[in-house]
Amino acid sequence: MIKILKKLLLFKFFLLALNINAQFASKNLPFNTIDIKDGLSSYTIRKIIQDHYGFTWIATKDGLNRYDSKSFKIYRKGLKGSEKIVGNDFWDMSEDTLRNLLWVISPYGGLNAIDLRKGNVVLDIPIVATNKNFPNGWLRCLNICKDKIWIGTDDGLCVFDSEKKSFIQIEKLPFQRTNAIQNHSIDLIFVDQFDRVWVFIKNLGLAIYS
């Protein structure tokens, strides 16, 4: 009886998948290509998000792009004014709806905050000026938990308090360095519904902060 039930369920899922594919095919959904000739700064894209205003933010190897469905606004290190940002190669970003900011990191560049409504860079913390705060210059990932910006690097973890505008001390990662593994390289930071911060350390394991 159980085997028959499993077969029936699999058959229903199969029919459901066919039905969904048929619906998409019948609608003939439009597909538009956007590339460098349209204003995109680079083909090497690290991450894409859409903020609550509807702007699409594209982190690339050569600049941060804000797309409004018609044109691009590019943020780079060499620019002047509100588009000047620390770094050019952007690896991660996260929307801060509480403060209406976009937080962005760049390896060997630094940490940036952009006003989502105005599109202006309102905070930049370069690696070169504050290397004592970042355990390593290669900034890899970030996430937000309340008013804290958690940043994973190629060798360690740091936390920036967005209200106090300063870095804070946290408990060190609970992993020993060995001859085989010298760095605490952090690939991902996840925040769950209980405000616990999950830190994934390459080749070592997982640490959870309350």
C-alpha positions in Angstrom: 0.0 0.0 0.0 2.8 2.4 0.9 4.7 1.7 -2.4 1.4 2.4 -4.4 0.9 5.6 -2.5 4.5 6.8 -3.2 4.0 6.0 -6.9 0.8 8.0 -7.0 2.4 11.0 -5.3 5.4 10.9 -7.7 3.0 10.7 -10.7 1.0 13.7 -9.4 4.2 15.7 -9.0 5.2 14.8 -12.5 1.9 16.0 -13.9 2.2 19.2 -11.9 5.6 19.9 -13.3 4.3 19.3 -16.9 1.4 21.6 -16.2 3.7 24.4 -14.9 6.0 24.1 -17.9 3.0 24.2 -20.3 1.7 27.4 -18.6 5.1 29.2 -18.9 5.4 28.0 -22.6 1.9 29.3 -23.4 2.5 32.7 -21.9 5.6 33.2 -24.0 7.3 35.3 -21.3 9.5 38.2 -22.6 13.2 38.1 -22.0 15.5 41.1 -22.3 19.3 41.0 -22.4 21.2 43.8 -20.6 24.9 44.0 -21.0 27.9 46.5 -21.2 26.5 48.3 -24.2 23.5 49.2 -22.1 25.6 50.6 -19.3 26.4 47.6 -17.1 30.0 48.0 -15.8 31.2 44.4 -16.0 30.1 40.9 -17.1 31.5 39.4 -13.9 28.6 39.6 -11.5 28.9 38.7 -7.8 25.4 39.4 -6.5 22.1 40.9 -7.5 19.3 42.2 -5.2 16.3 44.5 -5.5 15.5 47.0 -2.8 12.1 48.1 -1.5 12.1 51.1 -3.9 12.4 48.8 -6.9 16.0 49.6 -7.8 18.1 46.6 -8.8 21.6 46.6 -7.4 24.3 44.6 -9.2 27.7 44.0 -7.5 30.3 43.3 -10.2 34.1 42.9 -10.5 34.3 46.5 -11.8 31.8 48.7 -10.0 28.5 48.6 -8.2 25.5 49.2 -10.5 22.1 50.6 -9.6 19.5 49.9 -12.3 16.1 51.6 -12.5 14.9 49.5 -15.5 16.0 52.3 -17.9 19.6 53.3 -17.0 22.5 52.5 -14.8 24.2 54.5 -12.0 27.7 53.3 -11.4 29.7 53.5 -8.2 33.5 53.2 -8.4 36.6 54.1 -6.4 37.9 56.5 -9.0 34.7 58.6 -9.3 33.9 61.9 -7.6 30.9 63.0 -5.6 28.1 60.7 -4.3 29.2 57.8 -6.6 32.7 57.6 -5.1 33.0 54.4 -3.1 35.9 52.5 -1.5 36.8 49.6 -3.9 35.9 48.5 -7.3 35.3 44.7 -7.0 32.2 44.2 -4.9 31.6 40.8 -3.4 28.5 41.1 -1.2 25.8 43.5 -0.1 22.7 43.6 2.0 19.6 45.9 2.3 19.2 47.6 5.7 15.4 48.4 5.8 15.6 49.8 9.3 18.0 52.5 8.4 17.2 52.7 4.7 20.7 51.8 3.7 22.5 49.4 1.4 25.7 47.9 3.0 28.4 46.8 0.5 31.9 45.3 0.9 34.8 45.2 -1.4 38.0 43.1 -1.0 40.9 45.3 0.0 38.5 48.2 -0.5 36.3 48.4 2.6 32.8 48.8 4.0 30.3 51.2 2.4 26.8 52.4 3.2 24.5 53.9 0.5 21.3 55.8 1.1 18.7 53.8 -0.8 16.3 56.7 -1.5 18.9 59.3 -2.6 21.5 57.0 -3.9 24.3 58.8 -2.2 27.3 57.1 -0.4 26.9 58.1 3.2 29.6 56.1 4.9 32.9 54.5 3.8 35.4 52.7 5.9 38.5 51.9 3.9 40.8 49.0 4.7 43.9 51.1 4.5 42.8 53.6 7.1 41.3 51.1 9.6 43.2 47.8 9.1 43.2 47.2 12.9 39.4 46.8 12.7 39.4 44.2 9.9 41.1 40.9 10.7 42.0 40.5 7.0 41.8 42.8 4.0 39.9 40.3 1.8 36.3 41.0 2.7 34.2 38.1 1.5 30.6 38.3 2.9 28.3 40.3 5.2 24.9 40.2 6.8 22.8 42.4 9.1 21.4 41.6 12.6 19.5 44.5 14.1 22.1 47.3 14.3 25.2 45.2 13.7 26.9 44.5 10.4 28.6 41.1 10.5 31.6 40.9 8.1 33.3 37.7 7.1 36.9 37.9 5.8 39.5 35.6 4.4 40.8 35.2 7.9 38.4 36.1 10.6 35.1 37.8 11.6 34.4 41.4 12.6 31.3 43.3 13.6 30.5 47.0 12.9 27.9 48.8 15.1 25.9 51.0 12.7 24.5 53.2 15.5 27.8 53.9 17.2 29.7 54.0 13.9 32.5 51.8 15.4 33.7 48.2 15.5 32.9 46.1 18.6 34.6 43.2 20.2 33.1 39.7 19.9 34.0 36.2 21.0 36.6 34.6 18.8 35.8 31.8 16.5 36.0 28.4 18.4 38.5 26.8 16.0 42.2 26.1 16.4 44.6 26.8 13.6 46.6 23.8 12.3 49.5 23.3 9.9 47.0 22.2 7.3 44.5 25.0 7.9 46.0 28.4 8.8 43.1 30.8 7.9 39.6 31.1 9.3 38.1 31.9 5.8 34.4 32.8 6.1 32.2 31.9 3.1 28.7 32.8 4.4 26.9 34.5 7.2 23.2 33.7 7.9 20.8 35.4 10.3 17.8 33.4 11.4 14.4 34.5 12.8 15.7 34.3 16.4 18.5 36.8 15.7 21.2 34.1 15.8 24.1 34.6 13.5 25.4 31.5 11.7 29.0 31.8 10.5 30.3 29.2 8.0 34.1 28.7 8.1 35.7 27.1 5.2 37.1 23.6 5.9 36.5 23.9 9.6 32.7 24.1 10.4 30.0 26.3 11.8 29.8 28.8 14.7 26.5 30.3 16.0 26.4 33.6 17.8 23.5 34.8 19.9 
